[in-house]
Amino acid sequence: MTFASGGMIFIGLFLIGGVISGIRQGLKLLAAVAGVGAVMAITAGVMWWQ
């Protein structure tokens, strides 16, 4: 695992927390945007993993 892949996976996990927070506060748009960002960040981290 490289530093870049670990960083992207960490950012993705951080954004998943944002999804949970957005759902709890009733901010569906925030949750959707954070969810898309989380999926993209985790996908990038996995693809960089090698």
Contacts in CASP RR format, 6 or more apart in sequence:
PFRMAT RR
TARGET T0000
AUTHOR 0000-0000-0000
METHOD contacts of the structure
MODEL  1
MTFASGGMIFIGLFLIGGVISGIRQGLKLLAAVAGVGAVMAITAGVMWWQ
1 49 0 8 1.000
2 48 0 8 1.000
2 49 0 8 1.000
2 50 0 8 1.000
4 45 0 8 1.000
4 48 0 8 1.000
5 44 0 8 1.000
5 45 0 8 1.000
5 46 0 8 1.000
5 48 0 8 1.000
5 49 0 8 1.000
5 50 0 8 1.000
6 45 0 8 1.000
7 45 0 8 1.000
8 41 0 8 1.000
8 42 0 8 1.000
8 44 0 8 1.000
8 45 0 8 1.000
8 48 0 8 1.000
9 41 0 8 1.000
9 42 0 8 1.000
9 45 0 8 1.000
9 46 0 8 1.000
11 41 0 8 1.000
12 37 0 8 1.000
12 38 0 8 1.000
12 41 0 8 1.000
12 42 0 8 1.000
13 38 0 8 1.000
13 42 0 8 1.000
15 34 0 8 1.000
15 35 0 8 1.000
15 37 0 8 1.000
15 38 0 8 1.000
15 41 0 8 1.000
16 34 0 8 1.000
16 35 0 8 1.000
16 38 0 8 1.000
17 34 0 8 1.000
18 30 0 8 1.000
18 31 0 8 1.000
18 34 0 8 1.000
18 35 0 8 1.000
19 31 0 8 1.000
19 34 0 8 1.000
19 35 0 8 1.000
19 38 0 8 1.000
21 30 0 8 1.000
22 28 0 8 1.000
22 30 0 8 1.000
22 31 0 8 1.000
22 34 0 8 1.000
23 31 0 8 1.000
END
